[in-house]
C-alpha cells in the first residue's frame, strides 16, 4: 500500500514522502496513529494544503524535544536487580523499567521512546537511546546492579562480576599439562 508520511519515520522516510509499506503496517500502525495517509489524489491535495501547518507543528515539537534533550544532559539511572554470581539477571530489563527509573529522576518519557536494540540480561553499564522526537535522540546510561554499593563500584569502573572461573580453569589446565617426551 502506498502512503503519504505526515511526519519523519525512522528507516522509512521524511514528511511528505510517498512510500510503499505492507498493508498491515499501514492499517494497524501508521493510519490509526495519524502518521500517514493513503496515497490517493484527494489525500495528496489535502496534504499539500496542510503542509505548512504540519511543518510548523513538527518544528515546534522538535524544539521542545531539543530543550528536553538539553535538560537531560548526562542522565544516568540505576536499576537494582537480582542476578547470579556470574552476572546473569534472573529476567531482563525492559523499556518500561527504564522509563520508570527515569520518571523517578523527574524525566518524563514513555516506554515507547526507549529504544532497546537488544534485551539487557547482564549486570553492568549499558547505553540506551531515548528517542524524544523522530529527529532528536539522547543516549542514557543505565547501571544494572545487585545493590546500591555495587552500582557505585560499577560507576567507578570496577566490574561487578569477576573473571569467568571457566576461563581461569582452562588456563591452569594448559599450564599444568605434561609435555610429550622427545
C-alpha positions in Angstrom: 0.0 0.0 0.0 1.3 3.5 -0.8 1.0 6.1 1.9 2.0 9.7 2.4 4.0 10.3 5.6 2.8 13.0 7.8 6.0 13.0 9.9 9.5 11.6 9.7 9.6 7.9 10.5 13.0 6.3 11.1 14.1 3.9 8.5 11.1 4.7 6.3 11.2 8.3 5.1 10.7 12.1 5.6 7.5 14.1 5.9 5.7 14.2 2.6 7.4 11.2 1.1 5.1 8.7 -0.7 6.3 5.2 0.4 5.2 1.7 -0.2 4.6 -0.3 3.1 2.9 -3.6 3.9 -0.8 -3.3 4.2 -0.9 -4.5 7.9 1.7 -1.9 8.9 -0.3 0.8 7.3 -3.7 -0.3 8.6 -2.6 -1.2 12.1 0.0 1.4 12.9 0.6 4.3 10.5 -3.0 5.2 9.7 -4.6 4.8 13.2 -1.8 6.8 14.8 -2.1 9.7 12.3 1.4 9.2 11.0 0.4 8.7 7.4 -2.5 9.0 4.8 -3.4 6.7 2.0 -1.7 8.0 -1.2 -4.9 9.0 -3.1 -5.2 12.1 -5.3 -7.6 13.7 -2.7 -5.2 13.0 0.2 -2.2 14.3 -1.8 -4.1 17.6 -2.4 -5.1 17.7 1.3 -1.6 17.1 2.4 -0.2 19.9 0.2 -2.8 22.3 1.7 -1.8 21.4 5.2 1.9 21.0 4.6 2.9 24.4 6.1 0.9 23.8 9.3 2.3 20.3 9.6 5.9 21.5 9.2 5.3 24.3 11.7 3.9 21.8 14.2 6.8 19.4 13.6 9.3 22.2 14.1 7.6 23.2 17.4 7.7 19.6 18.6 11.4 19.3 17.6 12.3 22.5 19.6 10.6 21.0 22.7 12.4 17.8 22.3 15.8 19.6 21.9 15.1 21.6 25.0 14.3 18.3 26.9 17.4 16.7 25.5 19.5 19.7 26.8 17.9 19.3 30.2 18.7 15.6 30.3 22.4 16.1 29.6 24.3 13.2 31.1 21.4 11.2 32.6 22.2 8.0 34.5 19.8 5.8 36.2 20.4 2.8 38.5 18.3 -0.4 38.3 18.6 -2.9 41.1 18.0 -6.5 40.0 18.7 -10.0 41.3 21.4 -11.8 39.4 23.6 -14.9 39.6 27.2 -14.9 40.7 28.2 -14.7 37.0 26.2 -11.5 36.4 23.3 -13.0 34.5 20.0 -11.4 35.5 17.1 -13.5 36.7 14.9 -11.9 34.0 15.7 -8.9 31.9 15.4 -5.1 32.0 12.6 -3.8 29.9 11.8 -0.4 28.3 9.1 0.1 31.0 11.7 -0.4 33.8 14.0 2.3 32.2 11.1 4.7 31.7 10.1 4.3 35.4 13.6 4.8 36.6 13.8 8.0 34.5 10.5 9.1 35.9 11.9 8.8 39.4 14.6 11.3 38.4 11.9 13.7 37.1 12.4 12.9 33.4 9.1 12.1 31.7 9.5 9.6 28.9 7.2 6.8 27.9 8.3 3.3 27.3 7.8 3.7 23.5 10.6 6.3 23.4 13.1 3.9 25.0 15.0 2.1 22.2 16.2 -1.3 23.2 18.3 -2.8 20.4 18.8 -6.0 22.4 17.5 -7.1 25.8 19.5 -6.2 28.9 20.2 -9.5 30.7 23.5 -8.8 32.4 24.9 -6.6 35.2 26.9 -3.6 34.3 26.7 -0.2 32.5 24.5 -0.2 29.4 24.0 2.7 27.0 20.4 3.1 25.6 19.0 5.6 23.1 15.9 7.6 24.1 14.0 8.9 21.0 12.4 12.2 22.1 11.4 13.1 18.5 12.0 11.4 15.2 14.9 13.8 14.7 16.1 14.1 18.3 17.5 11.3 20.5 19.6 11.2 23.7 21.9 8.5 25.0 21.2 7.4 28.6 23.5 5.3 30.7 21.7 2.5 32.7 23.6 1.0 35.6 22.2 -2.5 36.4 23.4 -3.8 39.7 22.5 -6.1 42.6 22.9 -3.4 45.3 23.5 0.4 45.6 27.0 -0.3 46.7 27.7 -2.4 43.7 26.2 0.3 41.5 28.7 2.9 42.9 31.6 0.5 42.3 30.5 0.0 38.7 30.3 3.7 38.1 33.8 3.9 39.4 35.0 1.5 36.8 35.1 -1.7 38.9 33.4 -4.7 37.2 30.6 -6.2 39.2 31.4 -9.7 38.1 34.9 -11.2 38.4 36.6 -13.1 35.6 34.8 -16.2 34.5 36.1 -19.2 36.5 35.8 -21.5 33.5 38.4 -19.4 31.6 40.8 -19.4 34.5 40.4 -23.2 34.9 41.3 -23.8 31.2 44.4 -21.6 31.6 45.6 -23.6 34.6 44.9 -26.9 32.8 47.1 -25.8 29.8 50.0 -24.7 32.0 50.0 -27.9 34.1 49.7 -30.4 31.2 52.8 -32.5 30.8 54.9 -32.1 27.7 55.4 -35.2 25.5 58.9 -36.8 25.6 61.1 -36.2 22.7 
